Amino acid sequence: MPRPTPAQITYGSATVVFSTLAMLLLSQTSSGFGIAVIAVAALALGLFVAVAFPVPRVGSRRPRVPRQRAPLPTESRLSEHSLH
């Protein structure tokens, strides 16, 4: 299993925190069981967001081809032979 990227960890953690706060405020529960259910639901949602976040694949990159630069005017004259 590949390691999660920092972006996946960040989005997953933020989802857990904000979804827990939102569900606790909206449900107004005070029982231990209700808080536990909300915590488990928030963790599941955060895990889903972290896994669903796109991961760059190493093999899908195009190979880098070095660009050739145009010669400077002085370089073209230096490469010419003066003796023929």
N, C-alpha and C positions, 0 to 999 in steps of 0.2 A: 504494500500500500504506500503510495507516495506521500511525502510530508506535506502538510498544509502550508500554503503561502501566507505571508503576513497579512495580505488583504483578506484571505478567507478567515483567518483568526479574528481580525478586526471586525468584519461584517457579522460574523457569527456571534461574537461577544456583545456587540452593540444591539443585535437583535434580541439576545437573551435579556439584557438589562431593560431595554425599552418595552419589550412585550410583557415582561413581568410587571413593571410599573403600571402599564396601561391596563392589564387584566386585573390587577389588584385594585386599582382605582375604579374601574368600571363595575367590578363584581361586588365591591364593598364587603368582602368576606372577612370574618374575624376568626373562623375556626381553623384549627391546625390542619384538618383534612383538606379544606378548600385551598389553603395556602400551598400545601404539598402538591395538589393537583395542578395548580397554576404554575408552580415551579417546574414540575415535570413537563408540562405543555410548553413552557418557554424554552426549556433546554432542548426539547425535540424540535421546536421551530428554529432555534439557533443552529442546531446541527444540520437541519435541512438547508438553511440559507448558506452555511459554510460549504456544504457539499455541492450545492447547485451553482455556486459562484464559478465562473469559467476559469479554468487553469490553463496557462500557456503550455503548449506541448513542445518538448525539445525537438522532436523529430520533424515537426511541421515547418520549421524555419527554412527559408530559402537560403542556399549557400551564398555567402558574400563573395561577390566578384569585385576585385579591386578596379576602381575607375582609372582610366588613363587620362592624364591631364594633357592639355594642349601645350605644345612646347612654346616657350617664350621666344620672342624674335631674336634675342641674342643667342639662345641655345641653337637655333637652326643655323645661324651663321657660323657658330663655332664648330659645328659638326661637318661643315663643308671643307673640302681639301683645297688649299690654295695652290698646291703644286700639281700640275698635271703633266 
